[in-house]
Each structure stands twice: as structure tokens, then as C-alpha cells.
Amino acid sequence: MNTFKRAICLISSFVLTISLGILIANNIVENKLLNKKYIESKLEESEFHEQISREVKSAFEEYIYQSGLPKDTIEGLFTDAMIKRDVSSLVNCVYEGSKITVSEAKVRENLDKKINDYISSTGQLLTAEGRANIERFKNLIVNQYKKSINISSNGYMKVHKLVSQVQILSDEVGVMPWLLLGICLFLIIFLNRNNLLRAMNYVSISILSLGIVLKICVFIVLFNVDMDNLVVMTMSITNFVVNIAKETLLGLSSAGSFAIFCGLVGIIASVALKGEAEEMVEAKEMERKPKRRKLKK
């Protein structure tokens, strides 16, 4: 093979590796980050709603001791269904850009009833200052619930814009990696049509290179990020993010291992088959050579 053809094969092999990498990255983006159903399933798997419920109750307890009201005043202010509905509103905001709705009005209504029942049962006569203090307490509880659910409306809208941009980029990528993949395979096979084992070797090297790159990327992430001690704003969000990150890294690591295995098998097979082919050619050449006759004395 001349230098020009070898250079084309090397470039094609390199582009083939990149194309495979883009396909894997695009697959992760489309099936995970841009997949609303996947995100909802991971929210359930990471016990996101239960963790938010615990965070809200813990925050409520910080205020109840300061208010002088009995502890049962803050119990039963919200339900699991309310939490799930409010979280669903956040997910819809991220993927559809819809307005975030939080059940703060229902929390206030339940809290009003609890406080009024307590005041009625004790027969207390509230002064103007007492009523003002209770109103401030109500606002603290309601705002805490809202804050625990919706950390930042602007933040979620920014995530929605980012998701929209990623979706556009993913759509633009489209079938481009597949086209590059097909072109590279065609060039490698066509330029080595007289020696398909060499073509197999080029493709195997591309797959092996992809596997090594994936393994290195996973190693770099795990080396620089302590997943077990990672904190992202709140515990509920941390568990959710870490759950997805670990699953993604595990998938990339498995894909890398599989690519390395396939690449090595392909390289070893091409070398072994090449050796057998050369032995067969030598054997045929030996058969074609005329045998020397022995001279009679």
C-alpha cells in the first residue's frame, strides 16, 4: 500500500473513532438528559420526593420551637401527593417551559386551620402583637415549603433554555455520525479490497482506541469528583444527580470495556488470519515448484 492510501486509511480510522464517540454521547443525551420519562423514573429511584418531604419537615421544626405553638401544628400540612404534583411542575418547567406551580396555598390553608383549632381549644385571646407573630410564623412556614420545592424559578428556566439548546444541537447532529461512520468504513474497505484483513485491522484499532478513550474519561471524572461526598444544593438534588452520574459512568465504563475487548479480538484475529493466509500461499508456491529428478548413475 502506498503512502497516500495509508494516510487516507489512518485518517478514516481516526474519524471512525470520533464518529463512534459522537454516537455514544448523542445516545446518552437523547435517552437520558432529554428524556423526560427517564428523569421521572430516576426521581422515583432516588427517592427524590421522600427526601424533599424530610427536608421540609426538618425545616419546619426549626420554626415551631421558636413560635411557642405545639409541635403537631406543623404536622400534616402537606401530603405525598402534593409533593409529587409540585415536583412534576418543576419537571414540566424544565422540559416544556411551563409555569411552576407550588401548593403553598394549600399549606397555608392547612396551617390556618391547625392554629385556629389550637387557639380555640385553649381559649386564648390574642393581642395585636400575638396575631402579628402568628402571621409571621405562617409566612415563614409557607415560604419554607415553597423554597424547599422550588429552589429558584430563574434557575429552572435557565435549565429549560439549556435543555432546548441541547435538543436543537442533538437534532442538528442527527444522522451525521452515521454518515461519517459509513463513509469511513467504505474508504477503509475499498482501499484495502485486496487485503480485507488489513481493513479489519484498521477498524479494530478504531474500536480499541474508542474503548481506551472512554475508560480514560471515566477515570478522570472519578479521580477528580468524589461521588460519595458530592453535594449539589440539597440532599434530594444531590442523590438525584449522583444516581444519574453513577449510572452514566458505569454505562460508559462498560461500553469502554466492550470496545477494548472487541478491538483486541479483531486485531488478534486479523494477525492470526494473516499468518495462516501467508502460510497457505507459501505452501501453494512450494507445490508449484518442479521437483528435481534424481540422475541415474
Disulfide bonds with the S-S distance in Angstrom:
none
